[in-house]
């Protein structure tokens, strides 16, 4: 009897789960693949390479073409042609955004040092989505519509917060009460962390066994896993380590994703070496970003 393939089983199960939850997006998977796998290797890849990975993830050629048209029309990707072959890359602005997001997606930890500075923003009216979005990279917690606890010094806060009537104050110390600790825990305890860890834990155990995973499946699973992980990594607020509550699900989930990623990396990179093409031939070697992911 043929031994079960844990990678193939995980791909099938996760695709079914995403499909059932309405979260299997062809265009988002394409962006995940271009950012994760192709970004560190020159940024440009052929349509055939992209189609091969998407096909393994259950995305048909028609759906890929539709997604590519949408991404191109919306300015997410740039297309070029060499003879009869098409090639894609993330557009300049999107690539900059993806690179900024990578610092959170592939960080070794989402926790800030225990001695990280803290500050308060007190506004006369609720902050705009733009202002709240600008706070995310520095770490912030909205305590009330007009009150934001920031884990950065006032001098490091984005200029969008310097609005008329707003008070920005550095805190020399912070001793959170029960209500604030509960708010911190709530902000970081996503049910999806537990779901993701439960879904990938068996694979993490299986990959400890000797032997390399099949290259094509390793590439597909790497893309799918980062696609799922990215959503959570970009939502969880960064907080100082001294404020993290026992049972916080993020560190354990991040460690599991990092361990599986490291196991998938050699085989998936071998697949790219053998199968991915650019207008000038094979992909160039990966840059330093790849080796540094998850603190590698």
Order of alpha helices (4+ residues) and beta strands (2+ residues): alpha-alpha-beta-alpha-alpha-beta-beta-alpha-beta-alpha-beta-beta-beta-alpha-alpha-alpha-alpha-beta-beta-alpha
